[in-house]
Amino acid sequence: MSGDSDCTRTSPSAGSPSDNELLPDRPKYVCTLSPDLVTKAREELQEKPEWRLRDVQALRDMVCKDYPSLGTCLDDAFLLRFLRARKFDYDRALQLLVNYHTCRRTWPEVFSNLKPSAIKPVLESGFVTVLPHRDPQGRHVVCIRPDRWTPSNYPITENIRAIYLTLEKLIQSEETQVNGIVILADYKGVSLSKASHFGPFVAKKVIGILQDGFPIRIKAVNIINEPRIFKGIFAIIKPFLKEKIANRFFLHGCDLNSLHQNIPPVILPEEYGGTAGKLDISAWNELLLASEEDFLHDFSELMLPCDSSPHDLLVSGDADEKQCDDSLRGMKPQLYYCY
């Protein structure tokens, strides 16, 4: 996650050949994709192995030219995440990279001191975990259980921090970069008081990160055991969802057969009608906590581009802010009506 951010020193096009000989070498990229995934990346993401490093260099040059003070890692493997997430569209990948850093700097409650040990209570609660087996499409399943959260113990931002670090760990895998992930959210026992913590401000921030500020492909969001209150929650978040993402939401209620049409029982725990044993959160917790060194770099203290403000760099604008305010005024009536 770390790396040189000084474009003047690190861009291969900077300086004379003799100067460049003195520069430290970047980690050499080695593709870990299987032949099948190479083919999938070519077909779905427009990734051509023979042009891969050329594409990475093109993105690197754009960063150095347009955002020389962004303070980002410029290693091949890191930049590839953003190219894959935007199907090798240079401009969209650059915007995603800028948004990625800007999101970190504009929400200090989430991104300050962001490391696994800081969110250990959330992990131990079982609020978020990753199922041990991938689905038939090679996608990890991220399991989120809001009922495991007790608001009096810590604020909702701690849950968001835990989800974010989970995604950061998952996206280190090239397989996940190509295949994407699936989310399974169990809303059993979510009350009106708990739902009220997830207002339009938080919803807009979270969705902004997942849609426009993080290099991961969310292929499906499966909602299980949602109470009537969820209609109000979904009414809050839907205005901020792009149509493609909104169409990937599947509401199953208490119908496990419906869930099994999207996620096969063989990879699901017994709690969701599966055959993979009891849901065990310990393995994922241990893996994430053992990754402390990967999260030492504090992005919240990186400098913003000297000619830009955080709001200039984000995709959203004044219209979204007004929409958020309007949703806030209507939130409580919606929630109470659904409850």
N, C-alpha and C positions, 0 to 999 in steps of 0.2 A: 504493500500500500504506500510505501514511501519511495522517494526517488528525487533526482535533481529537478529543480523547477526553474533554474536560471537559463532562459533560452539562449542568451548570448554565449554562455559557456558550452551548452550542450547540443545546440542545433548543428548537425553535420554540415550545413551550408555556411556556417559562420566561420570567419577567419581563413587563414591560408592553410594549405596542407600541412605545413610544418607546425602551425599552431594546433591543428586538430590532432596531431600525433601525441600532443601532451595531454589531451582530454581523457578522462577516465572512460573506459568502455562501459556501455550499457549491458545489462544482462542479455545474453543472446536468447532470442525466442526459440523455443522448441515446441512444435505442435504436439499436443497430447490427444488429439481427436482420432478416433478409430476411422477406418476407411468409410464406414457407413455414415458416420457423423460428418466427415469431410464432404461426402455427397449431399447430405442433408443441408449443410451450411451453404453449399453452392446453389442448391435449388431454392431454399427458403430465404436465405439471407444475402444472396448475390455475392458470396465470398468465394473468390478464386484463389486457390493456394499459390498460383504462380504470380499473382499480383498483390498478395497479402501484405508483404513488407513495404511495397510501394504505396499502398493505401495508408498504412500506418504512418509512413513518412510524410505523406500529404497532409494528414490530420495534424501531425506534430508541427509542420511548417505553418499551418493556419493558426495554431495556438500561439506560436512564437511571434507571428506577425500581428495578429489581432488582439491577443491577450497576453503580452509578454510578462505581466506581473500576476498572472493567475495563480502561480504557486502550485501547479499540479505536477504529479508524476508524469514523466514522458516516456516511460519504458514501453516497449512494444506490447507486452502482454496486457498492461493496464489500458492502453489506448484501444486495443482490440475489443475490449468489453463494450466500448461506446460505439464503435463501428458496427459490431454485430447487433447491438440493440436497435440500431437505426438502419439496418440492412445496407451498410456501407455507403450511405448518403453522407458525404463529407460535411455539408452544412448542418444537417440535423444532428450528426454525431457531435459536432463542435458545440452546438447549442445545448445538447444534453450534458456535455462535460462542464460547460459553464454553469448550467443550472445545478448540477451535482454539487459543485463547490459553493455556489451562492446559497443553496438551501441550508448547508451546514452553518453558514455565517449569519443567517437571519433568524435562527431559532436556537439561541444559546441554551435554553432549558433542556433541549434534547441533545445537542451536540457538544456541549462542554463536558470534559472529562469522560468522553465516550470510550468505554472499554468494558470487557466482559465482567471483570470483578466488581464494577460499579453497579451492575444490574443483577447481581447474584440473587437477591430476594425475589425478583421477578421470575428468574429461571427456576428457582426452587418451588415457586408456587405452581408451576406448570402452565402458566398463561400462554406461553408459546413454546413449541418444540417442532422438531422435524421427524417425520416417520422414518424408520430405519430402511425401508425399501422404496425404490422408485416405482412409478407406475409403468405400464407397458410402453409408453412413449419416452421413457427415460427421464421423467420429470420428478424432482423431489416434491413431496407434499408437506407444506408448512401448516401445522395444526395450531389454531388460535382458539383459546377457551376463556372468554371474558368473565365467566362465572368464577374463575379462580382468583380474580382480582378483588381485593378488599380496599375500597377507596380511602379508608381511614389510615391505611398502612403507608401508602405513597401515592403521589399524583399520577394521572393518566400518562403524563409524559414519560414516566419510567417504562411503561409498557411499550410505548413507541420506540424508545431507545433499544429495548430488547428485540423488537421486530427488526429494527434497522440493522443491528449487529448480526442477527441471524441471516438477513439477506446479504450482508457484506461477506460473511463466511461462505455462503452458498455460491456467490458469484465468482469466487476464486477458481471454481472448477470450469474448465472450458466446456465440459459436457452440459453444464447448466446454462452457460452462455448461449449455447445453440438450442437446447431443448426447452428452456424456460422452466417455470415452476407452476404448481397448482396450490391453491389455498383452500383449506378446510376450516371453516369457522363454525364453532358450536356455540349457539346463543342460548343454550339451556339456562334457565334461571336468571336471565338478565332483567333487572327490574327498572322501573321508571327512574328511580334515583340514580342508578348506575348509568343508564343511558344518557341522562342529562349532562354527564361529564363530557360526552362526545358531541359538543356543539359545532356549529358551522365553522368557527375559526379553526378548531382542531381538524375537522373533517377536510377543510380546504387545504390545510398545510400537508396533511398525510397524503391525500390524493395527488396533490401537486408533486410531491416527492416521488410517489410510485409511478405516476404517468409521465412526468417530464423531468425528473431529477435523479433518477437512478437507473443504471444500465442492466435492467433485468426484464425478461419477458414473462408477464403474468398471463398464463394461458387459460386459466379458469379459476373462478371463486365459487366454491360450493358452501352454501349456508345450510346448516342443519339445526333442527330444534328451535327455529326462530319463533319467539312469541309474537303476539299481536303488536307489541311495542316496536317490533322491527320495521313495520310499515312506516312509522314515524322516522326511524333512523335512516331508512333508505331514502325517504323523501328529502332528508337533509343532504345526503351525499350525492344523490343522482344528478343535480344540476352541475356538479363539478366533474362528472364522468364523461369521457369521450364515448361516442356511440359504440366503438369497437369494444371498449372495456365493459360498458354497461351490458352488452350482449353476451358477455362471458360470465355473468352472474347467474347462478342456478340456485333457486330457493326450493329446498326439499321438504321443509317442515319436519315431521317425525317419520317420514317415509324412507326407511333405509333402502328399500328396493330401488327407489329413485336415485339415491346417492350411489348405489352400486352400479348404476348404469354409467356413471362418470368416473368413479374410482372403484376398481375391482376389490372384492372382499379379501382376496389373497394378500393384499398389502395393508389392509385396515386392521386396527386392533379390535378386540372383542367389544369394546364400548360402542362401536359403530357397526356391529354385525359382521365383523371381519374374522379371519382365521389366523391372524398374525400374533395371537397372544394378547396379554394385557398391555395397555399403553404404558410404555416405559420412557420417562423423560430423562433418566440419568445419563444415558449414552450421549445424547446430544448436549446436555449441560456440560459434561466432562470435556467433550470435544471443543466446545466454544470457550470454556474457561481456560483450556490449554492453549488457546490461540491469543493470549493476552499480548504477546509481542507484536502480533499483526495489527494491533489497534493502538499502538503507542503514539502514532503521529496525530497531533491535535490540529485538525483542519479548521477549527473555529478561530484560530489565531493567524491563519494565513491572510496575506494582504489581498484586498480586492484590486482589480485593475484600476490604475490611477485615473482613467477617464470614464469610469462607470460606477454607478451605485448599485447596491443589491437589487433594488426594484427595477433598474434598467435591464439587468441581466435575466430576470425571471420572465417566463413566458406570459404569466398572468398579468393583468393590468387593472386599471381603475374600474372597468366594467365588472370584473370578477369581485372586487372589493365591495361594490354596491350590491351585487348579487348575494354576497356573504351576509351583509348587513340586513338585507331583506329577509333572507332565510332565518337569521337569528330572531327577528321579530316574530316570525311565524312558527318557530320551533316548538315552544311549549304547548300551544294549542294543538299542534299535530300530535305530539307525544301523548298528551292527556286523552285526546280523542281515541287514539289507537289502543291506549292502555285500558 
